[in-house]
Amino acid sequence: MRAGTLLFPTLREAPAEAQIASHSLMLRAALIRMLASGLYTYMPLGTRSLQKITNIIREEMNNAGGQEFIFPILLPKELLTPSGRWEIFRQELFRLKDRHGSDHALGATHEEAFTELVGREVRSYRQLPINLYQIHTKFRDEIRPRFGVMRSREFIMKDAYSFHADDASLDATYNTMSETYRKIFKRVGLDVVSVKADSGAMGGSGSEEFMVLCDVGEEEIISCTDCDYRANAEKAECKSEYRSEEPAQSVAKAATPNVSTIKALEEFFKVEASKFIKTLIYQREDKSHAAVLIRGDLDVNETKLANYFGGETPVLADDKAVREITGARTGFAGPVGMKKKIPIIADNSIKTVFNGITGANEDDAHLTNVNLTRDFTPDAFVDLRLVKAGDNCIQCGGKLKSNRGLELGHVFKLGKKYTEAFKVTVLDEANKDIVPTMGCYGIGVNRTLAAVIEQHHDEKGIVFPISVAPFEVSIALLDTDGAIREAAERIYNELRAAGADVLLDDRNERPGVKFNDADLIGIPIRITVGKRGIAAGTVELKLRREKDKADVPVADIVARTLELRKKLFQELS
Ligand SMILES: [Zn+2]
């Protein structure tokens, strides 16, 4: 393509609204423009990069046996009802009515559509396994769209759904997809970490997230500094620290007027936070209550608590309920002598508190020297603690650290949730109806592009991996004089004929402008054709990621460039 006919209005200054490098550079390099909050237009350069990513995904999905579909984006309410998602996606779903008043939604994900289709079209176990996918637009009504295309309201996703007659078959496809994702991310030049999570009911590792470490990531990843342990903070576990047992002393009541927070208690009693038994009263969905105990220096991981409660989100009880249950106002609850009997769930850390201090279930009073078993017995011990950097690794005891991670892809064993909801059955070998089991596999395409830029840029702009760059080679034509233009045109045509993706910068601009734009856009290979070089029979060859330039004889430049191009691609395979 010729730069003179390409619409790429690059910006010299970083736009004020962009808080992160990828957002700023995508705007500056004219990859995208914002249409409205969370809605972006892909300009020609951005479209080229995005298409290169989708092509890589498509190739690898097809290699892995995937079959591509295009489903409607507009989904009728009836399709989202059996799975309950019309209700569950309360805020996220864009809803609309057609002219007849029928409810519809813009697809946020397509489990239902694929499952319903398989239910109608697949009859026998012999047709399984199948792995169906699409690369298509999705919509989510984000509460706060931000960071450019990292979190937008409209985005492109590759979503795949596999269907199986048995768990062994699901395991095999799940593993293939996990491998496929590694290949995809390598080919686009991304360093990803994968976080395996146990999704409980499925047994084994039922879920793996592919993330890039990046400050604006919405997830916290806990990893070990000594071994390969890595987990989402929501699920991370750690080893309990050892604390030597102390001889039990007698319980005593202490007046603690208006001292109710752990911080205030630490100051009041002049002891460390780990001496306290924090008691939190939660309200369940059925309006019953439960007390949760955790050591004073720790916090409850509400995701773990939600899992313990069977998936319902716990909420802290209000002051009125706290008073009814404990007999005191909020801040003075404890496991000893509660007015109303409710289940007491203790985090494992409670086992390391000896002669602890806890609320007396009485306004302005605490109990000291409280001990497990002698003074109270929880109904259950559960791992509820929020793991932090510095805690001990559950695998090796080493120190854990914390990073932000941005999720790009997810492979997940769904099981029979959707096939059961849609009453999908196929005939097995014995001609008996069985319910197929499912896997699902997503990749966010736009955020993959943004993540590539987060990982590959410098002070001059983007440093694209060749596989994703809008163009592989740029030719800066510095003088438009006959012989010079002719040389540049010849190089351009020969490279294109050999399959290279080339931008010929034939604009009537100063050399500095051309170099700056090529650097900002991040084109991996640059050839400079100028008066001085041509007089000496050479052109200049430079890699975007390196400082050095080389003068190459005009006769050799096409071969040298193609060789370099091949090498850059090989690095990504
Ligand atoms: Zn470890």
Boltz pocket constraint, residues with backbone or C-beta under 6 A from the ligand:
constraints:
  - pocket:
      binder: B
      contacts: [[A, 224], [A, 225], [A, 226], [A, 227], [A, 228], [A, 229], [A, 393], [A, 394], [A, 395], [A, 396], [A, 397], [A, 398]]
      max_distance: 6.0
